């Protein structure tokens, strides 16, 4: 675990000999100290304040004093006085951990409704990455008489990211007369997209529904639907919630229930009801989903629903609906590269080649899945961009002298990857391309390839693709992939997405190593290939992880029709799911459309990134232009 510090130590020694390194903080510690420090972090997570104080007191001489003090304050943030909190922020001004404490404190201030202090401190919060604080900021403005309803509707569009602060915002806007019953019921239906029963009940309660009625709609939707919509808006909306809940299990039964009750609903309620059925039907890739969306035309939709409406039109090759429904998206959404590309394809299908080219050209210089596809629509192929000049030792020296990078490396050595990445990324703010390339090179020399990739990815004009797409362990990879008849570029593309080349990477689900194998999968593959002496302790070793990972990739190829697109999905989600998604096709679709309509967010993003990575790796290794569309291929019904 200490290899990172060893690497940096050797590198700094060389700089000192060259006379360019400045004094850096001494972060050396004993294993015993580090163990106590990790216990301290764990005690904070478990909200064990007494244990936090005891452990922090024993770390009085620990060199990472800012984090010891942060953990101490974090554990009693509800009772800490303002002078103490401001004292910490002032002492560690312009550091990631000071900004983090301000984030924690702002949440307390918002919860208490201390708006004067909140309004003073919120503009000083630098990362602005907490949706709860954005909700509290709007609450503060609303209680002071501002009309923030339009901003709130945009902010509240993602149901899975809304919590107590955003509920407070909705409640406040109701009290101030800025949200009406239609707004409240839309928020309840939005919450239903994320299956948050507690939030749905609270929001429906704000709109006047009885908790027992909402519970029945969520728990026994078929029974509620059998009684009909009843009378009044609240009863109708509870009926609509029940339709959506039933549609998650049986969209056809939900559709039949709605057809029998449509005459009792208002036009706007009918549209909202069809939308409640259309989204879960889309997520199950039901062929009927497109007709449900057409019945819902004009209903207010979340971004999530708008995107799935377009995806189902794509899956059916209904390019007219694709074009129209992208146009219906808010400007910020339709400007996303995904919808720019698919709008271009819709225009191309309609025969408007000139306008389509304008759309493709606007993203063709962007180094991602859609940029690559757009480039091919313009008649070009994927190549490696002209490389920027190599960074010099003089450019790298300030990165080695950066205390924030030093702290990040310390955390990486302790396997505190979240804290390490936060400290590293904090230092990148405001850097120009040359500085970012130098920081990426420093990351490489320090043995943290994930930071090299992520840092180099941030440059706009000056690009070093070998930083963005490294190929460590090349001999191991070459042997493993050649023996199995796999494309090494594809395997590298997968590793880049899986672990960013972190040897001991471990996911929250328990996947391990470069190729992120689950323990059960590793055992299965080891048994299948006859690796008799395999033990779980080997999963993170380089040779074993690559051996098992590439063999599992080969298994996915064999089980999924030798399609890289399907096999990539299978590697992430298991082979059964891509088979099911494929079985619901009604026609042959191009690989990009299949990937776009994968109903698992993680797997959809994963497939696009792995395949994009593979195209760039192939361009690097083969030295010739590549086609992502050819690599993606086509996917046909079984």
C-alpha positions as CSV (number, residue, x, y, z in Angstrom):
1,X,0.0,0.0,0.0
2,X,3.0,2.3,0.5
3,X,4.3,2.0,-3.1
4,X,2.9,5.4,-4.0
5,X,4.8,7.2,-1.2
6,X,8.0,5.3,-2.2
7,X,7.6,6.5,-5.8
8,X,7.1,10.1,-4.9
9,X,10.0,9.9,-2.4
10,X,12.3,8.8,-5.1
11,X,11.1,11.4,-7.5
12,X,11.4,14.2,-5.0
13,X,14.9,13.1,-4.2
14,X,15.9,13.6,-7.8
15,X,14.4,17.0,-7.8
16,X,16.2,18.0,-4.7
17,X,19.5,16.9,-6.3
18,X,18.6,19.1,-9.2
19,X,18.0,22.0,-6.8
20,X,14.4,22.7,-7.8
21,X,12.3,21.2,-5.0
22,X,11.1,23.4,-2.2
23,X,10.5,22.3,1.4
24,X,7.5,20.0,1.6
25,X,5.5,18.9,4.6
26,X,6.7,15.8,6.2
27,X,3.8,13.3,6.0
28,X,5.7,10.3,7.2
29,X,3.9,8.3,9.9
30,X,4.0,4.9,11.5
31,X,1.6,2.1,10.7
32,X,0.2,2.3,14.2
33,X,-0.6,6.0,13.7
34,X,-2.3,5.3,10.4
35,X,-4.4,2.6,11.9
36,X,-5.7,5.0,14.5
37,X,-6.3,7.6,11.8
38,X,-8.4,5.1,9.8
39,X,-10.3,4.2,13.0
40,X,-11.0,7.9,13.5
41,X,-12.6,8.2,10.1
42,X,-14.6,5.0,10.8
43,X,-15.9,6.4,14.1
44,X,-17.1,9.6,12.4
45,X,-19.0,7.5,9.8
46,X,-20.6,5.6,12.7
47,X,-21.4,8.9,14.5
48,X,-19.6,7.7,17.6
49,X,-18.7,11.1,19.0
50,X,-17.0,9.8,22.2
51,X,-14.8,7.5,20.3
52,X,-13.9,10.3,17.9
53,X,-12.7,12.5,20.7
54,X,-10.7,9.7,22.2
55,X,-9.0,8.8,19.0
56,X,-8.4,12.4,17.9
57,X,-6.7,13.2,21.2
58,X,-4.3,10.3,20.6
59,X,-3.3,11.8,17.2
60,X,-2.1,15.2,18.5
61,X,1.1,14.9,16.6
62,X,-0.3,13.3,13.4
63,X,1.0,15.3,10.4
64,X,-2.4,15.4,8.7
65,X,-3.8,17.7,11.4
66,X,-6.4,19.3,9.2
67,X,-8.3,16.0,8.8
68,X,-8.0,15.1,12.5
69,X,-9.6,18.4,13.4
70,X,-12.1,18.1,10.6
71,X,-13.2,14.7,11.9
72,X,-13.5,16.0,15.4
73,X,-15.6,18.9,14.3
74,X,-17.7,16.8,11.9
75,X,-18.7,14.5,14.7
76,X,-20.3,17.4,16.7
77,X,-21.3,19.7,13.8
78,X,-24.8,20.2,15.3
79,X,-23.4,21.6,18.6
80,X,-20.1,23.3,17.5
81,X,-20.1,27.0,17.9
82,X,-19.8,29.4,14.9
83,X,-16.4,30.8,16.1
84,X,-14.9,27.3,16.2
85,X,-16.2,26.4,12.7
86,X,-15.1,29.7,11.2
87,X,-11.7,29.3,13.0
88,X,-11.1,26.0,11.2
89,X,-12.2,27.4,7.9
90,X,-9.9,30.4,8.3
91,X,-6.9,28.3,9.5
92,X,-7.2,26.0,6.5
93,X,-8.5,28.6,4.0
94,X,-8.7,27.6,0.4
95,X,-8.2,23.8,1.0
96,X,-10.6,21.0,0.1
97,X,-11.2,20.1,3.7
98,X,-12.2,23.6,4.7
99,X,-14.7,23.7,1.8
100,X,-16.0,20.3,3.0
101,X,-16.6,21.6,6.5
102,X,-18.4,24.7,5.1
103,X,-20.6,22.2,3.1
104,X,-21.4,20.3,6.3
105,X,-22.1,23.5,8.2
106,X,-24.3,24.9,5.5
107,X,-26.5,21.8,5.7
108,X,-27.0,22.4,9.4
109,X,-27.7,26.1,8.9
110,X,-30.3,25.2,6.2
111,X,-31.9,22.6,8.4
112,X,-32.2,25.2,11.2
113,X,-33.4,27.9,8.9
114,X,-30.6,30.3,9.9
115,X,-30.8,32.1,6.6
116,X,-28.7,35.2,7.4
117,X,-25.7,33.1,8.2
118,X,-26.5,30.6,5.3
119,X,-26.7,33.5,2.8
120,X,-23.3,34.9,4.0
121,X,-21.5,31.5,3.8
122,X,-23.1,29.9,0.7
123,X,-21.4,32.2,-1.8
124,X,-18.1,31.1,-0.2
125,X,-18.7,27.4,-0.8
126,X,-16.5,26.7,-3.8
127,X,-17.5,23.3,-5.1
128,X,-21.2,23.9,-5.4
129,X,-21.8,20.2,-5.8
130,X,-24.4,19.5,-3.2
131,X,-28.0,19.5,-4.5
132,X,-29.3,19.8,-0.9
133,X,-27.6,23.1,-0.6
134,X,-29.0,24.3,-3.9
135,X,-32.5,23.5,-2.5
136,X,-31.7,25.4,0.7
137,X,-30.4,28.4,-1.2
138,X,-33.8,28.6,-3.0
139,X,-35.7,28.2,0.3
140,X,-33.7,31.2,1.6
141,X,-34.6,33.3,-1.3
142,X,-38.3,32.2,-1.2
143,X,-38.7,33.1,2.5
144,X,-37.4,36.5,1.6
145,X,-40.1,37.0,-0.9
146,X,-38.4,36.0,-4.2
147,X,-40.3,34.0,-6.8
148,X,-38.0,30.9,-7.3
149,X,-40.6,28.5,-8.7
150,X,-39.1,28.3,-12.2
151,X,-35.6,27.6,-10.8
152,X,-37.0,25.0,-8.4
153,X,-38.8,23.1,-11.1
154,X,-35.5,22.7,-13.0
155,X,-33.6,21.8,-9.8
156,X,-36.2,19.2,-8.7
157,X,-36.1,17.3,-11.9
158,X,-33.9,14.4,-10.7
159,X,-35.9,12.3,-8.2
160,X,-33.1,10.2,-6.9
161,X,-31.0,13.3,-5.8
162,X,-33.7,15.0,-3.8
163,X,-33.8,14.7,0.0
164,X,-35.0,16.6,3.1
165,X,-33.8,19.9,1.9
166,X,-35.6,19.7,-1.4
167,X,-38.8,18.5,0.4
168,X,-38.4,21.7,2.5
169,X,-38.2,23.7,-0.7
170,X,-41.4,22.2,-2.1
171,X,-43.2,22.7,1.2
172,X,-42.0,26.3,1.4
173,X,-43.1,27.0,-2.2
174,X,-46.5,25.7,-1.4
175,X,-46.8,27.9,1.7
176,X,-45.7,30.9,-0.3
177,X,-48.2,30.2,-3.1
178,X,-45.5,29.6,-5.7
179,X,-46.4,25.9,-6.1
180,X,-50.0,24.9,-6.8
181,X,-51.6,21.4,-6.5
182,X,-50.4,20.5,-10.0
183,X,-46.8,21.2,-9.0
184,X,-47.1,19.2,-5.9
185,X,-48.6,16.2,-7.7
186,X,-46.0,16.4,-10.4
187,X,-43.3,16.2,-7.7
188,X,-45.1,13.2,-6.2
189,X,-45.1,11.4,-9.6
190,X,-41.5,12.4,-10.1
191,X,-40.6,10.8,-6.7
192,X,-42.5,7.7,-7.9
193,X,-39.9,7.3,-10.7
194,X,-37.3,6.7,-8.1
195,X,-39.4,4.3,-6.0
196,X,-39.1,6.5,-2.9
197,X,-42.3,5.5,-1.0
198,X,-41.6,7.8,2.0
199,X,-41.0,10.9,-0.2
200,X,-44.1,10.0,-2.4
201,X,-46.3,9.9,0.7
202,X,-44.9,13.2,2.1
203,X,-45.4,15.0,-1.2
204,X,-48.8,13.6,-1.8
205,X,-49.7,14.7,1.7
206,X,-48.7,18.2,0.9
207,X,-51.2,18.0,-2.0
208,X,-54.0,16.9,0.3
209,X,-53.9,13.1,-0.1
210,X,-54.5,10.8,2.9
211,X,-51.4,8.7,3.8
212,X,-53.5,5.5,3.9
213,X,-54.7,6.2,0.4
214,X,-51.2,6.7,-1.0
215,X,-49.9,3.6,0.9
216,X,-52.7,1.5,-0.8
217,X,-51.8,2.9,-4.2
218,X,-48.1,1.9,-3.7
219,X,-48.6,-1.4,-2.0
220,X,-51.9,-2.7,-3.6
221,X,-52.2,-0.9,-6.9
222,X,-54.4,-3.4,-8.6
223,X,-57.0,-3.2,-5.7
224,X,-57.0,0.6,-6.0
225,X,-57.4,0.5,-9.7
226,X,-60.3,-1.9,-9.5
227,X,-62.3,0.7,-7.6
228,X,-61.8,3.4,-10.3
229,X,-60.5,7.0,-10.1
230,X,-63.2,8.3,-7.7
231,X,-63.8,12.0,-7.6
232,X,-61.6,15.0,-7.1
233,X,-58.0,15.8,-8.0
234,X,-56.5,14.0,-5.0
235,X,-58.4,10.7,-5.8
236,X,-57.5,10.9,-9.4
237,X,-53.8,11.5,-8.7
238,X,-53.7,8.6,-6.3
239,X,-55.3,6.5,-9.1
240,X,-52.5,7.7,-11.4
241,X,-49.8,6.7,-8.8
242,X,-51.3,3.3,-8.7
243,X,-51.2,3.0,-12.5
244,X,-47.5,3.7,-12.4
245,X,-46.9,1.3,-9.6
246,X,-48.7,-1.5,-11.4
247,X,-47.0,-0.7,-14.7
248,X,-43.6,-1.6,-13.0
249,X,-44.9,-5.2,-12.9
250,X,-47.5,-5.4,-15.7
251,X,-47.7,-2.4,-18.0
252,X,-50.4,-4.0,-20.1
253,X,-52.8,-4.5,-17.2
254,X,-52.1,-0.9,-16.1
255,X,-52.9,0.3,-19.7
256,X,-56.2,-1.7,-19.7
257,X,-57.1,-0.2,-16.3
258,X,-56.5,3.3,-17.7
259,X,-58.5,2.7,-20.8
260,X,-61.5,1.8,-18.7
261,X,-61.2,5.0,-16.7
262,X,-60.1,7.6,-19.2
263,X,-63.5,9.1,-19.5
264,X,-63.5,10.0,-15.8
265,X,-60.2,11.8,-16.0
266,X,-59.4,15.3,-17.3
267,X,-57.4,15.6,-20.5
268,X,-54.3,16.6,-18.5
269,X,-54.8,13.8,-16.1
270,X,-55.1,11.3,-18.9
271,X,-51.8,12.4,-20.4
272,X,-50.0,12.3,-17.0
273,X,-51.5,8.8,-16.5
274,X,-50.1,7.5,-19.8
275,X,-46.7,9.0,-18.9
276,X,-46.8,7.1,-15.6
277,X,-47.3,3.8,-17.6
278,X,-44.9,4.7,-20.4
279,X,-41.8,5.1,-18.3
280,X,-41.8,1.7,-16.6
281,X,-42.8,0.1,-19.9
282,X,-39.8,1.8,-21.5
283,X,-37.5,0.6,-18.8
284,X,-38.7,-3.0,-19.5
285,X,-38.2,-2.2,-23.3
286,X,-41.8,-3.1,-24.0
287,X,-42.8,-2.6,-27.6
288,X,-46.0,-0.9,-26.5
289,X,-44.1,1.9,-24.7
290,X,-43.9,4.1,-27.8
291,X,-47.7,4.2,-28.2
292,X,-48.0,5.0,-24.5
293,X,-45.7,8.0,-25.0
294,X,-47.7,9.2,-27.9
295,X,-50.8,9.0,-25.8
296,X,-49.0,11.1,-23.2
297,X,-48.0,13.8,-25.6
298,X,-48.2,17.2,-23.8
299,X,-47.8,15.8,-20.3
300,X,-45.1,17.5,-18.1
301,X,-42.1,15.2,-18.0
302,X,-38.9,14.9,-16.0
303,X,-35.6,14.8,-17.9
304,X,-35.4,11.1,-17.2
305,X,-38.8,10.5,-18.8
306,X,-38.0,12.8,-21.8
307,X,-34.9,10.9,-22.5
308,X,-36.6,7.5,-22.4
309,X,-39.3,8.8,-24.7
310,X,-36.7,9.5,-27.3
311,X,-34.9,6.2,-26.7
312,X,-38.0,4.2,-27.4
313,X,-38.5,6.1,-30.6
314,X,-34.9,5.3,-31.5
315,X,-35.5,1.6,-30.8
316,X,-38.5,1.7,-33.2
317,X,-36.7,3.8,-35.8
318,X,-39.4,6.4,-35.5
319,X,-37.1,9.3,-36.6
320,X,-39.9,11.8,-36.8
321,X,-40.8,11.2,-33.1
322,X,-37.0,11.3,-32.2
323,X,-36.7,14.7,-33.8
324,X,-39.9,16.2,-32.3
325,X,-39.2,14.9,-28.8
326,X,-35.6,16.1,-28.8
327,X,-37.0,19.6,-29.8
328,X,-39.4,19.3,-26.8
329,X,-36.6,19.0,-24.4
330,X,-35.3,22.0,-22.4
331,X,-32.4,23.7,-24.2
332,X,-29.9,22.6,-21.6
333,X,-30.9,18.9,-22.1
334,X,-31.1,18.9,-25.9
335,X,-27.6,20.6,-26.0
336,X,-26.2,17.4,-24.5
337,X,-23.9,15.7,-27.0
338,X,-26.2,12.6,-27.0
339,X,-29.2,14.4,-28.2
340,X,-27.2,16.6,-30.6
341,X,-26.0,13.5,-32.3
342,X,-29.4,11.8,-32.4
343,X,-31.1,15.0,-33.6
344,X,-28.5,15.0,-36.4
345,X,-29.4,11.5,-37.3
346,X,-33.1,12.3,-37.3
347,X,-32.5,15.3,-39.7
348,X,-30.4,13.0,-41.9
349,X,-33.2,10.5,-42.0
350,X,-35.6,13.3,-43.0
351,X,-33.3,14.2,-45.9
352,X,-32.0,17.4,-44.4
353,X,-28.3,16.6,-44.9
354,X,-27.0,20.1,-44.6
355,X,-28.6,20.8,-41.2
356,X,-27.6,17.3,-40.0
357,X,-24.0,18.1,-40.9
358,X,-24.2,21.3,-38.8
359,X,-25.3,19.2,-35.8
360,X,-22.5,16.6,-36.3
361,X,-19.9,19.2,-36.8
362,X,-20.7,20.9,-33.5
363,X,-19.6,17.8,-31.5
364,X,-17.2,16.0,-33.9
365,X,-14.1,17.4,-32.2
366,X,-15.2,16.1,-28.8
367,X,-13.3,12.9,-27.7
368,X,-16.2,10.7,-26.6
369,X,-18.7,8.2,-27.9
370,X,-21.0,10.7,-29.6
371,X,-18.1,12.8,-30.9
372,X,-16.7,9.7,-32.6
373,X,-20.0,8.7,-34.1
374,X,-20.6,12.3,-35.4
375,X,-17.2,12.2,-36.9
376,X,-18.1,9.1,-38.9
377,X,-21.3,10.7,-40.0
378,X,-19.2,13.4,-41.6
379,X,-17.3,10.8,-43.6
380,X,-14.2,10.7,-41.4
381,X,-12.7,8.0,-39.2
382,X,-11.4,8.0,-35.7
383,X,-7.7,8.9,-35.4
384,X,-5.3,10.0,-32.6
385,X,-5.2,13.8,-32.4
386,X,-1.9,15.6,-32.8
387,X,0.0,15.2,-29.6
388,X,1.1,18.2,-27.6
389,X,4.8,18.6,-26.9
390,X,6.0,16.6,-23.9
391,X,6.0,18.4,-20.6
392,X,9.4,19.4,-19.2
393,X,11.0,18.8,-15.8
394,X,10.5,22.5,-15.1
395,X,6.8,22.1,-15.7
396,X,6.6,19.0,-13.5
397,X,8.5,20.5,-10.6
398,X,5.7,22.7,-9.2
399,X,3.4,19.7,-9.2
400,X,5.9,17.7,-7.1
401,X,6.1,20.7,-4.8
402,X,2.4,21.0,-4.4
403,X,1.4,20.1,-0.7
404,X,-2.1,19.2,-1.9
405,X,-0.8,16.6,-4.3
406,X,1.4,15.3,-1.5
407,X,-1.6,14.9,0.8
408,X,-3.5,13.1,-2.0
409,X,-0.6,10.6,-2.3
410,X,-0.6,10.1,1.4
411,X,-4.3,9.2,1.3
412,X,-3.8,6.9,-1.7
413,X,-1.2,5.1,0.3
414,X,-3.8,4.5,3.0
415,X,-6.3,3.3,0.4
416,X,-8.4,6.4,1.2
417,X,-9.2,6.8,-2.5
418,X,-12.2,9.1,-2.0
419,X,-10.2,11.6,0.1
420,X,-7.2,11.3,-2.2
421,X,-9.2,12.0,-5.3
422,X,-10.9,15.0,-3.7
423,X,-7.5,16.5,-2.6
424,X,-6.0,15.8,-6.0
425,X,-8.9,17.3,-7.9
426,X,-9.0,20.4,-5.7
427,X,-5.5,21.3,-6.9
428,X,-6.5,21.1,-10.5
429,X,-9.0,24.0,-10.3
430,X,-7.9,26.8,-12.6
431,X,-5.0,24.9,-14.2
432,X,-4.4,25.5,-17.9
433,X,-3.7,22.7,-20.3
434,X,0.1,22.7,-19.8
435,X,-0.3,22.5,-16.0
436,X,-2.8,19.7,-16.3
437,X,-0.5,17.7,-18.6
438,X,2.3,18.3,-16.1
439,X,0.1,17.2,-13.2
440,X,-0.9,14.1,-15.2
441,X,2.8,13.2,-15.8
442,X,3.5,13.7,-12.1
443,X,0.6,11.3,-11.3
444,X,2.2,8.7,-13.7
445,X,5.6,9.0,-12.0
446,X,3.9,8.7,-8.6
447,X,2.2,5.4,-9.6
448,X,-1.4,6.7,-9.6
449,X,-2.5,6.1,-13.2
450,X,-6.2,6.8,-12.5
451,X,-5.2,10.4,-11.6
452,X,-3.1,10.6,-14.7
453,X,-6.0,9.6,-16.9
454,X,-8.6,11.8,-15.2
455,X,-6.3,14.8,-15.1
456,X,-5.2,14.5,-18.7
457,X,-8.8,14.1,-19.8
458,X,-9.5,17.7,-18.6
459,X,-7.3,19.4,-21.3
460,X,-9.1,21.1,-24.1
461,X,-6.6,22.1,-26.7
462,X,-3.3,20.5,-25.8
463,X,-3.7,16.7,-25.7
464,X,-1.4,13.8,-24.9
465,X,-3.3,10.7,-25.8
466,X,-0.8,8.3,-24.3
467,X,-1.7,9.9,-20.9
468,X,-5.4,9.5,-21.5
469,X,-5.1,6.0,-22.8
470,X,-2.1,4.3,-21.1
471,X,-1.1,0.7,-21.8
472,X,0.7,-0.6,-18.8
473,X,1.3,-4.4,-18.4
474,X,1.5,-4.6,-22.2
475,X,3.2,-8.0,-22.4
476,X,0.7,-9.6,-20.0
477,X,-2.2,-8.1,-21.9
478,X,-0.8,-9.1,-25.3
479,X,-0.2,-12.7,-24.2
480,X,-3.6,-13.0,-22.5
481,X,-5.6,-11.6,-25.3
482,X,-3.8,-13.3,-28.1
483,X,-4.2,-16.7,-26.5
484,X,-8.0,-16.1,-26.3
485,X,-8.4,-14.5,-29.7
486,X,-9.5,-11.2,-28.1
487,X,-8.9,-7.7,-29.3
488,X,-6.3,-6.2,-26.9
489,X,-7.6,-2.7,-27.6
490,X,-11.1,-3.7,-26.4
491,X,-9.7,-5.3,-23.3
492,X,-7.7,-2.1,-22.5
493,X,-10.8,-0.1,-23.1
494,X,-12.6,-2.2,-20.6
495,X,-9.9,-1.9,-17.9
496,X,-9.7,1.9,-18.4
497,X,-13.4,2.0,-17.6
498,X,-13.4,-0.6,-14.8
499,X,-10.5,0.4,-12.6
500,X,-8.5,3.2,-14.3
501,X,-5.5,0.8,-13.9
502,X,-5.7,0.8,-10.1
503,X,-4.2,-2.6,-9.2
504,X,-6.1,-3.0,-5.9
505,X,-9.3,-1.2,-6.9
506,X,-12.4,-2.4,-5.1
507,X,-16.0,-1.4,-5.9
508,X,-18.8,-0.9,-3.4
509,X,-20.3,-4.2,-4.8
510,X,-17.1,-6.1,-4.0
511,X,-15.5,-6.3,-7.4
512,X,-11.7,-6.4,-7.3
513,X,-8.5,-5.6,-9.3
514,X,-7.8,-4.2,-12.7
515,X,-10.6,-6.0,-14.4
516,X,-13.0,-5.7,-11.4
517,X,-14.0,-9.3,-10.9
518,X,-16.6,-10.3,-8.4
519,X,-15.4,-13.1,-6.1
520,X,-18.0,-15.6,-7.3
521,X,-17.2,-14.8,-10.9
522,X,-13.5,-15.2,-10.3
523,X,-14.1,-18.6,-8.7
524,X,-16.4,-19.7,-11.6
525,X,-13.8,-18.7,-14.3
526,X,-10.9,-20.2,-12.3
527,X,-12.8,-23.5,-12.2
528,X,-13.8,-23.4,-15.8
529,X,-10.2,-22.8,-17.0
530,X,-8.8,-25.4,-14.6
531,X,-6.9,-23.1,-12.4
532,X,-6.7,-25.7,-9.6
533,X,-4.6,-23.7,-7.1
534,X,-6.7,-20.5,-7.2
535,X,-7.5,-18.8,-4.0
536,X,-9.5,-15.6,-3.3
537,X,-6.3,-13.9,-2.1
538,X,-5.0,-14.0,-5.7
539,X,-7.7,-11.9,-7.2
540,X,-5.7,-8.6,-7.1
541,X,-2.5,-10.0,-8.4
542,X,-1.7,-8.7,-11.9
543,X,-1.3,-12.0,-13.7
544,X,-4.3,-13.7,-12.1
545,X,-6.6,-10.8,-12.5
546,X,-5.8,-10.4,-16.2
547,X,-6.0,-14.1,-16.8
548,X,-9.4,-14.4,-15.1
549,X,-10.8,-11.2,-16.5
550,X,-9.8,-11.9,-20.1
551,X,-11.2,-15.4,-19.9
552,X,-14.5,-14.0,-18.5
553,X,-14.6,-11.6,-21.4
554,X,-14.0,-14.5,-23.8
555,X,-16.9,-16.4,-22.1
556,X,-19.1,-13.3,-22.7
557,X,-18.2,-13.2,-26.4
558,X,-19.0,-17.0,-26.8
559,X,-22.3,-16.7,-25.0
560,X,-23.4,-13.5,-26.7
561,X,-22.9,-14.1,-30.4
562,X,-19.3,-12.9,-30.7
563,X,-20.6,-9.3,-30.3
564,X,-18.3,-6.8,-28.5
565,X,-21.3,-4.6,-27.8
566,X,-23.3,-7.4,-26.1
567,X,-20.3,-8.9,-24.4
568,X,-19.4,-5.6,-22.9
569,X,-22.9,-5.3,-21.5
570,X,-22.6,-8.8,-20.3
571,X,-19.3,-8.2,-18.5
572,X,-21.0,-5.4,-16.5
573,X,-24.5,-6.7,-16.0
574,X,-24.2,-10.4,-16.5
575,X,-25.0,-12.3,-19.7
576,X,-28.7,-12.9,-18.9
577,X,-29.6,-9.2,-19.1
578,X,-28.2,-8.5,-22.6
579,X,-30.0,-11.6,-23.8
580,X,-33.3,-10.2,-22.4
581,X,-32.7,-6.7,-23.8
582,X,-31.9,-8.3,-27.2
583,X,-35.0,-10.6,-27.1
584,X,-37.3,-7.5,-26.9
585,X,-36.1,-6.1,-30.1
586,X,-38.6,-6.0,-32.9
587,X,-36.1,-5.3,-35.6
588,X,-32.3,-5.2,-36.2
589,X,-30.8,-2.0,-34.8
590,X,-27.3,-0.6,-35.0
591,X,-25.1,-1.2,-31.9
592,X,-25.2,2.5,-30.9
593,X,-29.0,2.4,-30.7
594,X,-28.8,-0.9,-28.7
595,X,-26.4,0.8,-26.3
596,X,-28.5,3.9,-26.0
597,X,-31.5,1.9,-25.0
598,X,-29.9,-0.2,-22.3
599,X,-32.3,0.3,-19.3
600,X,-29.5,0.2,-16.6
601,X,-27.9,3.6,-16.3
602,X,-24.6,2.2,-15.2
603,X,-24.4,-0.4,-18.0
604,X,-25.6,2.0,-20.6
605,X,-22.8,4.5,-19.7
606,X,-20.3,1.6,-19.3
607,X,-20.9,0.1,-22.8
608,X,-20.6,3.5,-24.5
609,X,-17.4,4.4,-22.7
610,X,-15.7,1.0,-23.1
611,X,-16.4,0.9,-26.9
612,X,-15.3,4.5,-27.3
613,X,-12.1,3.7,-25.4
614,X,-11.5,0.6,-27.6
615,X,-11.7,2.7,-30.7
616,X,-9.0,5.1,-29.4
617,X,-6.8,2.3,-28.2
618,X,-7.0,0.6,-31.6
619,X,-6.1,3.9,-33.3
620,X,-3.0,4.1,-31.0
621,X,-1.9,0.5,-31.3
622,X,-2.6,0.0,-35.0
623,X,-1.7,3.4,-36.2
624,X,-4.6,3.6,-38.6
625,X,-8.1,5.2,-38.6
626,X,-10.9,3.3,-36.8
627,X,-14.6,2.9,-37.1
628,X,-16.7,2.9,-33.9
629,X,-19.8,2.1,-35.9
630,X,-18.2,-1.0,-37.3
631,X,-17.0,-2.1,-33.9
632,X,-20.4,-1.6,-32.4
633,X,-22.0,-3.7,-35.3
634,X,-25.7,-4.4,-35.4
635,X,-27.8,-6.3,-32.9
636,X,-30.7,-8.4,-34.2
637,X,-33.6,-10.2,-32.4
638,X,-32.7,-13.8,-31.5
